[in-house]
Amino acid sequence: MRLEKFLSFGKPSQLLVCETDGFSLRGAVLARSGSRIVLLHQAKTEQVDMTEAVADVVSALKADGWKGGGSAAVLTPAVLSALAELPVNPKKPRPVAQMMELVRWEAEPLMMQHMTRWTVGQLLAGRGYMTEEQVQAVMDLQQGKPNKAGGLALSDKFSSRRFGDLAEELGYIKRSQLNACLAAQAWLKADDELIECNWTPQGAVEDIPGTFHWLVSCVGKSLLQRWTEVFDRQGVKLKSMYPSAGCGINLLPKNQTSGLILEPHRRLALAMRLQAGKIAAHHQHLSLTQSPLEICLETYHAMQAAPNEPLWLAGGHDEAPLLAADLRQMLAVEVNEPDDPAISETVTRGMVGAARHALGVSGEGRCIGVREGGPLPPLPQRLEVRAAALAALLLVSVAAAEISLMVRKDAIEAHKQEVDARWKSIDEATKRIKAQTEQIEQRKKTLAQQKADQARLEAMLDFYSHAIPARVELVRGMLSVLQATVTDEVIIVSIDETAKSAKAMPVASAMPAAAKDKRVEAESFNIEAWAVSEAAAQAFIQKMKEKVAPWHLEVRDAQVSSRTGPLNLDGFAVLMRLVRLVETDSSAPVQQKADSK
């Protein structure tokens, strides 16, 4: 049984869940009742300023009978959800600080791309206030480009002007529409580039050994602080922020461990694939011009779904039933719609899914929220867990001591007289035996210490005299080879030394049996690189073969495959092994060195 079940006091029984698209706010008080979520109160406001919107929702909920206080969770499109590939085994977790650096390294480029969705032009087009052609025309005028509206003269006049002011002056929008988008932008876009992250492990990456999928959520740190302050003013503690797209997966039945989950939202759709209960694929499609059905169809086909793969429509789109019927007709597949009694006209599937995760009902590992200060440390390192464990240990110790004293009291009193009579003779014998035992134990400890010191000294001498010089020379040589072979078109991604093996397989050879190569692999390094072109990748492999020869190294298992590289650039991944070979007669010393290390 998991430790969290014994620590249910750490999770609230009620939660204020709010969801915003930047232009409105809906809120509901949801409670945990066994394995179900119960809707207690709900409210909605069209207020664009989220400071006033939260105050309006809290006031309406209190007017409906809510007492206030407690914890809250917010769903917002400002939170980015993505599936990252990290060389971290969930069974061997790394410290929180180290994981934070790895996740931020992966998430920061995605977050920068995600922030481009919240420009004034994108928001105006997303709300239908402007067309894409009008947005492009305004951008051309800002940049001084020729345009259909008035040529270079008009471009010179309006260049370097603010987008919203220029669009209003051209008659594309009204001031009220611009003000609404500016207010929404303030609650969707952070003031700086600092981000707060959280993560949860998924399954292994099939085609990359040692790499695992991690579901990552991140949001601007300044934006998270602003939301926290807004809820603090209402006497509510913001527990975490969740992405608007990605929480509906928690409504799937617990026995549903595989299938394709499609979440349609305004102007976008998110698709996730479950395999063995873990998220194995994650794809989001955004479009300002396509209809919800077109966005869902394109997202579905991008996932390359199998004909018999279960499909779940778990989004919060207002026309979800009609959309499900259209998908059944267009795809000729069964479309399942997860349901929950707490869902209403105000409460969306995403809000219920986030509540199920935050209240500990279900959904562990299928979605993740972001909290201020980063993720909590593992359970054994939390202060409340240690305090509970210590209190339980003290209670058990006291109870055991009490029972033991009560049982032994009568026996001790009955034998007290007899023990007192024999005490003198037993005490003298005990002292003699104790003295002899202490001498023997002291001699054993002395001998054991001497043996340990001798073995440690021998191992240290062998290590410093043989192992370190050889390893330093080999690593130095390999680094010099890489320095000589890497060009501007090649990036070294990772260098990984495989475990040394004195039981290495003999080198294969096409020569007759009498002349076969009897060498074995003594050292092996895995090198992963990325090149901008296949020619650069092949040239890199050939240079490596030439450069490593003087170091008695050989390039093996070289592979070149097309793969997206840094900053989502198209290129080619290069995988190879550098192997140092030794004669069969020297395999025994190699084994001894490997064992000594």
C-alpha positions as CSV (number, residue, x, y, z in Angstrom):
1,M,0.0,0.0,0.0
2,R,1.4,3.4,-0.9
3,L,2.6,5.9,1.7
4,E,0.3,8.6,0.3
5,K,-2.8,6.7,1.6
6,F,-1.4,7.0,5.1
7,L,-0.8,10.7,4.6
8,S,-4.2,11.8,3.3
9,F,-4.2,14.6,5.8
10,G,-1.8,16.4,3.4
11,K,-4.4,16.8,0.7
12,P,-7.5,19.0,1.1
13,S,-11.0,17.6,1.0
14,Q,-12.3,20.7,-0.9
15,L,-10.8,22.7,-3.7
16,L,-11.6,25.9,-5.5
17,V,-10.9,25.2,-9.2
18,C,-10.9,28.1,-11.7
19,E,-10.4,28.1,-15.4
20,T,-9.7,31.0,-17.7
21,D,-9.1,31.6,-21.4
22,G,-7.8,35.1,-20.7
23,F,-11.1,36.8,-21.4
24,S,-13.4,35.2,-18.7
25,L,-13.1,33.2,-15.5
26,R,-15.2,30.3,-14.3
27,G,-14.9,28.8,-10.8
28,A,-16.3,25.9,-8.8
29,V,-15.8,24.4,-5.4
30,L,-15.3,20.7,-5.7
31,A,-15.0,18.2,-2.9
32,R,-13.6,14.7,-2.6
33,S,-16.1,12.0,-1.6
34,G,-14.5,8.6,-1.6
35,S,-13.4,8.0,-5.2
36,R,-15.8,10.7,-6.6
37,I,-15.7,14.4,-7.1
38,V,-18.8,16.4,-5.9
39,L,-19.8,19.8,-7.1
40,L,-20.7,22.1,-4.2
41,H,-20.8,25.6,-5.7
42,Q,-20.1,27.3,-9.1
43,A,-19.8,30.7,-10.6
44,K,-18.7,32.5,-13.8
45,T,-17.7,36.0,-14.8
46,E,-16.8,37.7,-18.1
47,Q,-14.5,40.1,-16.4
48,V,-11.2,40.4,-18.3
49,D,-9.0,41.7,-15.4
50,M,-8.3,38.6,-13.5
51,T,-7.8,40.5,-10.2
52,E,-11.4,41.6,-10.4
53,A,-12.6,38.4,-11.9
54,V,-11.3,36.3,-9.0
55,A,-12.9,38.7,-6.5
56,D,-16.2,38.4,-8.4
57,V,-16.1,34.6,-8.5
58,V,-15.2,34.3,-4.8
59,S,-18.0,36.7,-3.9
60,A,-20.5,34.8,-6.0
61,L,-19.4,31.4,-4.5
62,K,-19.8,32.8,-1.0
63,A,-23.2,34.2,-1.8
64,D,-24.1,30.6,-2.9
65,G,-23.0,29.3,0.6
66,W,-19.3,28.7,0.3
67,K,-17.4,29.6,3.5
68,G,-14.2,30.6,1.6
69,G,-10.5,29.9,2.4
70,G,-8.7,26.6,1.7
71,S,-6.8,25.8,-1.5
72,A,-7.3,26.6,-5.2
73,A,-6.1,25.5,-8.6
74,V,-6.1,27.4,-11.8
75,L,-6.3,26.1,-15.4
76,T,-4.9,28.5,-17.9
77,P,-3.5,28.3,-21.5
78,A,-0.5,30.2,-20.2
79,V,0.8,26.9,-18.7
80,L,2.7,24.8,-21.2
81,S,2.4,21.0,-21.1
82,A,4.9,18.9,-23.1
83,L,6.5,15.5,-23.3
84,A,10.2,15.6,-22.8
85,E,12.8,12.9,-23.4
86,L,15.3,12.8,-20.6
87,P,18.1,10.3,-19.8
88,V,16.7,9.8,-16.3
89,N,15.3,6.5,-15.1
90,P,12.3,7.1,-12.9
91,K,13.4,4.2,-10.7
92,K,16.7,6.1,-10.0
93,P,15.4,9.6,-9.5
94,R,17.9,12.5,-9.4
95,P,17.8,15.3,-6.8
96,V,15.1,18.0,-7.3
97,A,17.7,20.7,-8.2
98,Q,19.3,18.6,-10.8
99,M,16.0,17.5,-12.3
100,M,14.9,21.2,-12.4
101,E,18.0,22.1,-14.5
102,L,17.3,19.2,-16.9
103,V,13.7,20.1,-17.3
104,R,14.3,23.8,-17.8
105,W,16.9,23.0,-20.4
106,E,14.2,21.1,-22.4
107,A,11.3,23.4,-21.6
108,E,12.8,26.9,-22.1
109,P,12.8,26.7,-26.0
110,L,9.3,25.3,-26.0
111,M,8.2,28.0,-23.6
112,M,9.6,30.7,-25.8
113,Q,7.7,29.3,-28.8
114,H,4.6,29.0,-26.6
115,M,4.8,32.7,-25.6
116,T,4.4,33.8,-29.2
117,R,0.7,32.7,-29.0
118,W,0.1,35.7,-26.7
119,T,1.0,38.6,-29.0
120,V,-1.7,41.2,-29.5
121,G,-2.1,40.2,-33.1
122,Q,-2.6,36.5,-32.2
123,L,-5.1,37.3,-29.5
124,L,-7.1,39.6,-31.8
125,A,-7.2,37.0,-34.5
126,G,-8.0,34.3,-32.0
127,R,-11.0,36.1,-30.8
128,G,-12.2,36.8,-34.3
129,Y,-11.7,40.5,-34.1
130,M,-9.2,40.5,-37.0
131,T,-8.4,38.1,-39.9
132,E,-5.0,36.7,-40.5
133,E,-4.7,38.9,-43.6
134,Q,-5.4,42.0,-41.6
135,V,-2.8,40.9,-39.0
136,Q,-0.2,40.4,-41.7
137,A,-1.0,43.8,-43.3
138,V,-0.5,45.5,-39.9
139,M,2.8,43.7,-39.4
140,D,4.0,44.7,-42.9
141,L,3.2,48.3,-42.1
142,Q,5.1,48.1,-38.8
143,Q,8.2,46.7,-40.5
144,G,8.1,49.2,-43.4
145,K,7.3,46.6,-46.1
146,P,5.2,47.4,-49.2
147,N,1.6,46.4,-48.9
148,K,-1.7,46.5,-50.8
149,A,-3.1,49.2,-48.5
150,G,-0.8,52.0,-49.6
151,G,2.6,51.0,-50.8
152,L,5.9,52.3,-49.4
153,A,4.5,55.7,-48.5
154,L,2.0,54.3,-46.1
155,S,4.5,51.9,-44.7
156,D,6.9,54.7,-43.9
157,K,4.1,56.6,-42.1
158,F,3.1,53.7,-39.9
159,S,6.4,51.9,-39.4
160,S,7.5,51.2,-35.8
161,R,4.0,51.9,-34.5
162,R,2.4,49.7,-31.8
163,F,0.4,46.9,-33.3
164,G,-2.9,47.6,-31.5
165,D,-2.8,51.4,-32.1
166,L,-2.0,50.8,-35.8
167,A,-4.8,48.3,-36.2
168,E,-7.3,50.6,-34.5
169,E,-6.2,53.5,-36.7
170,L,-6.7,51.4,-39.8
171,G,-10.2,50.6,-38.7
172,Y,-9.7,46.9,-38.2
173,I,-10.7,46.9,-34.6
174,K,-12.3,48.9,-31.9
175,R,-10.6,50.3,-28.8
176,S,-12.7,48.1,-26.5
177,Q,-11.6,45.0,-28.4
178,L,-7.9,46.1,-28.1
179,N,-8.3,46.9,-24.4
180,A,-9.8,43.4,-23.8
181,C,-6.9,41.7,-25.6
182,L,-4.3,43.8,-23.8
183,A,-5.9,42.9,-20.4
184,A,-5.9,39.2,-21.4
185,Q,-2.3,39.4,-22.5
186,A,-1.2,40.6,-19.1
187,W,-2.6,37.3,-17.6
188,L,-1.2,35.0,-20.3
189,K,2.3,36.4,-20.8
190,A,5.0,36.6,-18.1
191,D,7.0,39.7,-17.5
192,D,10.3,37.9,-17.8
193,E,11.9,34.6,-19.1
194,L,12.1,32.9,-15.7
195,I,9.9,29.8,-15.6
196,E,8.6,27.4,-12.8
197,C,8.4,23.7,-13.7
198,N,7.1,20.4,-12.5
199,W,7.4,16.9,-14.0
200,T,6.1,13.4,-13.7
201,P,7.7,10.2,-15.2
202,Q,6.1,8.2,-18.0
203,G,7.4,5.2,-19.9
204,A,10.7,4.5,-21.7
205,V,11.5,5.8,-25.2
206,E,11.3,2.8,-27.5
207,D,14.1,3.7,-30.0
208,I,16.5,5.4,-27.5
209,P,17.8,3.1,-24.8
210,G,18.3,4.7,-21.4
211,T,15.9,7.6,-22.3
212,F,12.5,8.0,-20.7
213,H,9.4,10.2,-21.4
214,W,8.7,12.9,-18.7
215,L,5.5,14.9,-18.7
216,V,6.5,18.5,-18.1
217,S,4.4,21.5,-17.1
218,C,5.9,25.0,-16.9
219,V,4.7,28.6,-16.5
220,G,6.3,32.0,-16.2
221,K,7.5,32.5,-12.6
222,S,6.3,36.2,-12.4
223,L,2.8,35.1,-13.8
224,L,2.6,32.4,-11.1
225,Q,3.4,34.9,-8.4
226,R,0.7,37.3,-9.7
227,W,-1.9,34.6,-9.6
228,T,-0.8,33.6,-6.1
229,E,-1.1,37.2,-4.9
230,V,-4.6,37.6,-6.3
231,F,-5.8,34.5,-4.5
232,D,-4.0,35.5,-1.3
233,R,-6.1,38.7,-1.3
234,Q,-9.2,36.6,-1.2
235,G,-7.9,34.4,1.6
236,V,-7.3,31.4,-0.6
237,K,-4.0,29.6,-1.1
238,L,-3.1,28.8,-4.7
239,K,-2.0,25.2,-4.7
240,S,-1.0,24.9,-8.4
241,M,-1.6,26.0,-11.9
242,Y,-2.6,23.5,-14.6
243,P,-2.6,23.6,-18.4
244,S,-6.0,24.2,-20.0
245,A,-5.4,21.3,-22.3
246,G,-4.2,18.0,-20.7
247,C,-6.3,17.5,-17.6
248,G,-9.3,15.8,-19.2
249,I,-7.3,12.6,-19.4
250,N,-7.9,12.1,-15.7
251,L,-11.6,11.3,-16.4
252,L,-10.8,8.1,-18.2
253,P,-11.6,4.9,-16.3
254,K,-8.8,3.5,-14.2
255,N,-8.8,0.3,-16.3
256,Q,-8.3,2.3,-19.5
257,T,-4.5,1.9,-20.0
258,S,-4.2,2.4,-23.7
259,G,-5.8,4.5,-26.4
260,L,-5.8,8.0,-28.0
261,I,-7.1,10.9,-26.0
262,L,-8.2,14.0,-28.0
263,E,-8.9,17.3,-26.2
264,P,-10.5,20.0,-28.4
265,H,-10.3,23.6,-27.1
266,R,-10.7,27.0,-28.7
267,R,-8.5,27.3,-31.7
268,L,-6.4,24.2,-30.7
269,A,-6.6,20.5,-30.0
270,L,-4.3,18.3,-27.9
271,A,-3.8,14.6,-28.6
272,M,-2.1,12.1,-26.2
273,R,-1.5,8.4,-26.6
274,L,-1.7,6.0,-23.6
275,Q,0.4,2.9,-23.6
276,A,0.5,0.6,-20.6
277,G,-1.0,3.4,-18.5
278,K,1.7,5.9,-19.5
279,I,1.7,8.8,-21.9
280,A,3.8,7.7,-24.9
281,A,3.0,10.6,-27.4
282,H,1.9,14.2,-27.0
283,H,0.9,16.5,-29.9
284,Q,-0.8,19.9,-30.0
285,H,-2.2,21.6,-33.0
286,L,-3.1,25.3,-33.1
287,S,-4.9,27.1,-35.9
288,L,-6.7,30.4,-36.1
289,T,-8.6,29.7,-39.3
290,Q,-9.7,26.1,-39.1
291,S,-12.9,24.9,-37.6
292,P,-12.8,22.7,-34.4
293,L,-13.6,19.6,-36.5
294,E,-10.8,20.4,-39.0
295,I,-8.3,20.9,-36.1
296,C,-9.4,17.6,-34.5
297,L,-9.0,15.7,-37.7
298,E,-5.6,17.1,-38.4
299,T,-4.5,16.4,-34.9
300,Y,-5.9,12.8,-35.1
301,H,-4.1,12.1,-38.3
302,A,-0.8,13.5,-37.0
303,M,-0.9,10.9,-34.3
304,Q,-1.1,8.1,-37.0
305,A,-3.7,6.2,-35.0
306,A,-4.4,2.6,-35.7
307,P,-7.9,1.7,-37.0
308,N,-8.7,-0.3,-33.8
309,E,-7.2,2.2,-31.4
310,P,-9.7,3.5,-28.8
311,L,-10.5,7.2,-29.2
312,W,-11.6,9.4,-26.3
313,L,-12.9,12.9,-26.7
314,A,-12.0,14.5,-23.4
315,G,-11.9,18.2,-24.1
316,G,-14.0,21.1,-22.8
317,H,-15.3,22.4,-26.1
318,D,-18.9,23.7,-25.9
319,E,-20.0,21.7,-28.9
320,A,-18.3,18.4,-27.8
321,P,-21.4,16.2,-28.4
322,L,-21.8,17.5,-32.0
323,L,-18.0,17.3,-32.5
324,A,-18.0,13.6,-31.3
325,A,-20.8,12.8,-33.8
326,D,-18.9,14.4,-36.7
327,L,-15.7,12.6,-35.8
328,R,-17.6,9.2,-35.7
329,Q,-18.9,10.0,-39.2
330,M,-15.6,11.3,-40.7
331,L,-13.2,8.7,-39.1
332,A,-15.6,5.7,-39.0
333,V,-14.4,4.9,-35.4
334,E,-16.0,4.7,-32.1
335,V,-15.6,8.0,-30.1
336,N,-15.9,7.7,-26.4
337,E,-16.8,10.6,-24.2
338,P,-15.7,10.4,-20.5
339,D,-18.3,11.8,-18.2
340,D,-18.5,12.8,-14.5
341,P,-21.4,14.0,-12.3
342,A,-19.5,17.1,-11.4
343,I,-19.4,18.4,-15.0
344,S,-21.9,21.2,-15.7
345,E,-22.4,24.2,-17.9
346,T,-19.8,26.0,-15.9
347,V,-17.5,23.1,-14.8
348,T,-15.5,21.7,-17.7
349,R,-13.9,18.3,-18.0
350,G,-10.5,19.9,-17.5
351,M,-11.6,21.4,-14.2
352,V,-12.8,18.1,-12.9
353,G,-9.7,16.4,-14.2
354,A,-7.5,18.9,-12.4
355,A,-9.5,18.5,-9.2
356,R,-9.2,14.7,-9.3
357,H,-5.4,15.1,-9.5
358,A,-5.1,17.8,-6.9
359,L,-7.5,16.1,-4.4
360,G,-5.7,12.8,-4.9
361,V,-8.7,10.9,-6.3
362,S,-6.9,9.6,-9.4
363,G,-4.8,10.6,-12.3
364,E,-1.4,10.2,-10.8
365,G,1.1,10.7,-13.5
366,R,-1.3,11.6,-16.3
367,C,-1.3,15.4,-15.7
368,I,0.9,17.7,-13.6
369,G,0.4,21.1,-12.1
370,V,3.0,23.8,-11.3
371,R,3.3,25.2,-7.8
372,E,5.2,28.2,-6.6
373,G,8.7,27.2,-5.3
374,G,8.9,24.2,-7.6
375,P,7.9,20.6,-7.0
376,L,7.8,19.1,-3.5
377,P,10.7,16.8,-2.5
378,P,10.2,13.1,-2.3
379,L,7.9,11.9,0.6
380,P,10.7,10.6,2.8
381,Q,12.3,14.1,2.7
382,R,9.2,16.1,3.6
383,L,9.1,17.6,7.1
384,E,5.5,16.5,7.7
385,V,6.3,12.9,6.7
386,R,9.3,12.7,9.0
387,A,7.3,14.2,11.8
388,A,4.5,11.6,11.3
389,A,7.0,8.8,11.2
390,L,8.8,10.0,14.3
391,A,5.5,10.3,16.2
392,A,4.4,6.9,15.2
393,L,7.7,5.4,16.2
394,L,7.5,7.1,19.6
395,L,4.0,5.8,20.2
396,V,5.0,2.2,19.2
397,S,8.1,2.4,21.4
398,V,6.1,3.6,24.4
399,A,3.4,1.0,24.0
400,A,5.9,-1.8,23.6
401,A,7.8,-0.6,26.7
402,E,4.6,-0.5,28.8
403,I,3.6,-4.0,27.8
404,S,7.1,-5.4,28.4
405,L,7.3,-3.8,31.8
406,M,3.9,-5.2,32.9
407,V,4.7,-8.7,31.7
408,R,8.1,-8.8,33.3
409,K,7.2,-7.2,36.6
410,D,5.9,-10.3,38.3
411,A,8.7,-12.5,37.0
412,I,11.3,-10.1,38.2
413,E,9.9,-9.9,41.7
414,A,9.6,-13.7,42.0
415,H,13.2,-14.3,41.1
416,K,14.6,-11.3,42.9
417,Q,15.6,-13.1,46.1
418,E,17.2,-16.0,44.2
419,V,19.1,-13.6,42.0
420,D,20.4,-11.6,45.0
421,A,21.6,-14.8,46.6
422,R,23.7,-15.8,43.6
423,W,24.7,-12.4,42.6
424,K,28.1,-12.3,44.2
425,S,29.4,-15.5,42.6
426,I,27.9,-14.7,39.2
427,D,29.2,-11.2,39.3
428,E,32.8,-12.4,39.9
429,A,32.6,-15.0,37.1
430,T,31.0,-12.5,34.8
431,K,33.8,-10.0,35.4
432,R,36.5,-12.6,34.5
433,I,34.6,-13.8,31.4
434,K,34.0,-10.2,30.3
435,A,37.7,-9.3,30.7
436,Q,38.8,-12.3,28.6
437,T,36.1,-11.6,26.0
438,E,37.2,-8.0,25.7
439,Q,40.8,-9.0,25.2
440,I,39.8,-11.5,22.5
441,E,37.5,-9.0,20.7
442,Q,40.2,-6.3,20.9
443,R,42.7,-8.7,19.2
444,K,40.1,-9.6,16.5
445,K,39.5,-5.9,15.8
446,T,43.2,-5.2,15.6
447,L,43.8,-8.1,13.1
448,A,40.8,-7.1,11.0
449,Q,41.9,-3.5,10.9
450,Q,45.4,-4.5,9.9
451,K,44.0,-6.7,7.0
452,A,41.7,-4.0,5.9
453,D,44.4,-1.3,5.9
454,Q,46.7,-3.7,3.9
455,A,44.1,-4.5,1.3
456,R,43.1,-0.8,1.0
457,L,46.8,0.2,0.5
458,E,47.3,-2.4,-2.1
459,A,44.2,-1.4,-4.0
460,M,45.2,2.2,-3.8
461,L,48.7,1.6,-5.1
462,D,47.4,-0.5,-8.0
463,F,44.7,2.2,-8.9
464,Y,47.1,5.1,-8.9
465,S,50.0,3.3,-10.6
466,H,48.1,1.6,-13.4
467,A,44.4,2.5,-13.8
468,I,44.4,6.3,-13.6
469,P,47.4,7.0,-16.0
470,A,45.9,4.7,-18.6
471,R,42.4,6.1,-18.3
472,V,43.6,9.7,-18.4
473,E,45.6,9.1,-21.5
474,L,42.7,7.3,-23.3
475,V,40.2,10.0,-22.4
476,R,42.6,12.8,-23.4
477,G,43.2,11.1,-26.7
478,M,39.6,10.6,-27.4
479,L,38.8,14.3,-26.6
480,S,41.6,15.5,-28.8
481,V,40.2,13.3,-31.6
482,L,36.8,14.9,-31.2
483,Q,38.3,18.4,-31.2
484,A,40.0,17.6,-34.5
485,T,37.0,16.1,-36.2
486,V,34.0,18.2,-35.0
487,T,33.1,21.0,-37.5
488,D,30.6,23.8,-37.5
489,E,28.1,21.3,-39.1
490,V,28.3,18.7,-36.3
491,I,27.3,18.9,-32.6
492,I,28.3,16.3,-30.1
493,V,25.2,15.4,-28.1
494,S,26.6,12.9,-25.6
495,I,29.6,10.7,-24.8
496,D,28.7,7.6,-22.8
497,E,31.2,5.0,-21.6
498,T,29.7,1.5,-21.6
499,A,30.6,-0.8,-18.8
500,K,34.0,-2.4,-19.2
501,S,33.9,-6.0,-19.9
502,A,36.7,-8.4,-19.8
503,K,34.3,-11.0,-21.2
504,A,34.1,-9.0,-24.5
505,M,33.2,-10.8,-27.6
506,P,36.0,-11.6,-30.0
507,V,36.4,-9.3,-33.1
508,A,34.6,-10.8,-36.1
509,S,36.7,-11.3,-39.2
510,A,36.3,-12.7,-42.7
511,M,39.8,-14.2,-42.7
512,P,40.4,-18.0,-42.5
513,A,40.2,-19.6,-39.0
514,A,44.0,-19.7,-38.6
515,A,44.3,-15.9,-39.3
516,K,41.2,-14.7,-37.5
517,D,41.5,-11.6,-35.3
518,K,41.8,-12.8,-31.7
519,R,41.4,-9.4,-30.1
520,V,38.7,-8.5,-27.7
521,E,37.0,-5.2,-26.7
522,A,38.7,-3.7,-23.7
523,E,37.1,-0.2,-23.7
524,S,33.9,1.0,-25.4
525,F,32.4,4.5,-25.7
526,N,29.0,5.4,-27.2
527,I,29.1,8.7,-29.1
528,E,25.9,10.5,-30.1
529,A,26.1,13.5,-32.4
530,W,23.9,15.6,-34.7
531,A,24.7,17.0,-38.1
532,V,22.9,19.5,-40.3
533,S,23.2,17.3,-43.3
534,E,23.8,13.6,-44.2
535,A,27.0,14.5,-46.0
536,A,28.4,16.2,-42.8
537,A,27.4,13.1,-40.8
538,Q,29.2,10.7,-43.1
539,A,32.2,13.0,-43.3
540,F,32.3,13.0,-39.5
541,I,32.3,9.2,-39.3
542,Q,35.1,8.9,-41.8
543,K,37.2,11.5,-40.0
544,M,36.6,9.6,-36.8
545,K,37.8,6.4,-38.3
546,E,41.0,8.0,-39.5
547,K,41.8,10.0,-36.3
548,V,41.2,7.2,-33.8
549,A,43.4,4.7,-35.5
550,P,46.7,6.0,-33.9
551,W,45.0,5.5,-30.5
552,H,44.3,1.8,-31.2
553,L,40.6,2.6,-31.4
554,E,38.1,1.5,-34.0
555,V,34.7,3.0,-35.0
556,R,31.9,0.4,-35.0
557,D,28.1,0.3,-35.4
558,A,28.0,3.8,-37.1
559,Q,24.5,4.8,-37.8
560,V,23.0,7.9,-39.5
561,S,19.3,8.7,-39.2
562,S,17.1,11.7,-39.8
563,R,16.1,13.4,-36.6
564,T,15.1,16.8,-35.3
565,G,17.9,18.5,-33.4
566,P,18.3,21.6,-31.2
567,L,15.8,24.3,-31.6
568,N,13.6,21.8,-33.6
569,L,16.0,22.0,-36.6
570,D,15.9,19.2,-39.1
571,G,19.1,17.2,-39.4
572,F,20.7,13.8,-38.9
573,A,21.6,11.9,-35.8
574,V,24.9,10.0,-35.7
575,L,25.4,7.1,-33.4
576,M,28.7,5.1,-33.2
577,R,30.9,3.1,-30.8
578,L,34.6,3.7,-30.2
579,V,36.2,0.4,-29.2
580,R,39.7,-0.3,-28.0
581,L,40.9,-3.8,-28.8
582,V,43.5,-5.8,-27.1
583,E,45.1,-9.2,-27.8
584,T,43.5,-12.3,-26.3
585,D,46.6,-12.9,-24.1
586,S,46.1,-9.5,-22.5
587,S,42.4,-10.0,-21.7
588,A,43.2,-11.4,-18.2
589,P,45.1,-8.2,-17.1
590,V,42.3,-6.1,-18.5
591,Q,39.8,-8.1,-16.4
592,Q,42.0,-7.5,-13.3
593,K,42.0,-3.8,-14.0
594,A,38.3,-3.6,-14.5
595,D,37.8,-5.5,-11.3
596,S,40.1,-3.3,-9.3
597,K,38.1,-0.3,-10.4
